[in-house]
Amino acid sequence: MCGGHSRGHFGHHLPMGIPVSVPVEERRSSPVDVLNERLARGEITIEEYQRMRSVLDDQYRTKHSPHIRKPTTA
């Protein structure tokens, strides 16, 4: 035991800036991560990927920049 600390403090001795691994099942994937994985596995075509990515990008822009509107076509 170092300095009176118990061994129950996992990661106590890790230097700053060293990432601690998180098991895959505990990580949260973003929608874009899921889309990228589906393309990589061959579950969707490039055209499907591009269409879905466009939808996600539009949703992101709307959520983070509500004052900027997409141009409308006349």
C-alpha positions in Angstrom: 0.0 0.0 0.0 1.3 3.3 -1.0 1.0 6.3 1.3 -1.8 4.8 3.3 -4.2 4.4 0.4 -6.0 1.2 0.0 -5.7 -0.9 -3.2 -9.4 -0.2 -3.8 -8.6 3.0 -5.6 -8.2 1.6 -9.1 -6.2 3.9 -11.4 -4.8 5.9 -8.5 -1.2 5.5 -9.8 -1.9 6.3 -13.4 -0.1 9.3 -14.7 -2.2 12.2 -15.9 -3.2 12.0 -19.5 -3.1 8.2 -19.8 -6.6 7.1 -20.9 -8.2 4.3 -18.9 -9.7 1.6 -21.1 -13.5 1.2 -21.0 -14.9 -2.1 -22.1 -16.6 -1.9 -25.4 -20.1 -2.8 -24.0 -19.9 0.2 -21.6 -18.9 2.8 -24.3 -21.7 4.8 -25.9 -21.5 5.2 -29.7 -22.6 8.3 -31.4 -25.1 8.0 -34.3 -22.2 8.7 -36.7 -20.1 6.0 -35.1 -22.9 3.5 -35.6 -23.4 4.6 -39.2 -19.6 4.3 -39.9 -19.6 0.8 -38.4 -22.6 -0.3 -40.5 -20.8 0.9 -43.6 -17.6 -0.9 -42.6 -19.5 -4.1 -42.0 -21.2 -3.8 -45.4 -24.7 -3.5 -43.9 -25.5 -0.4 -45.9 -24.3 1.0 -49.3 -22.3 4.2 -49.8 -25.5 5.9 -51.1 -27.4 4.8 -48.0 -24.6 6.0 -45.8 -24.5 9.4 -47.5 -28.2 9.9 -47.3 -28.3 8.9 -43.6 -25.2 11.0 -42.8 -26.9 14.0 -44.4 -29.9 13.5 -42.2 -27.7 13.3 -39.1 -25.7 16.4 -40.1 -29.0 18.4 -40.7 -30.2 17.3 -37.2 -26.9 18.4 -35.7 -27.0 21.8 -37.4 -30.6 22.3 -36.3 -29.8 21.4 -32.7 -26.7 23.5 -32.4 -27.5 26.4 -34.6 -31.3 26.9 -34.5 -30.9 30.5 -35.8 -29.4 29.3 -39.1 -32.0 27.9 -41.4 -31.5 25.7 -44.4 -32.2 27.5 -47.7 -35.6 26.5 -49.1 -36.1 25.7 -52.8 -38.8 27.6 -54.6 
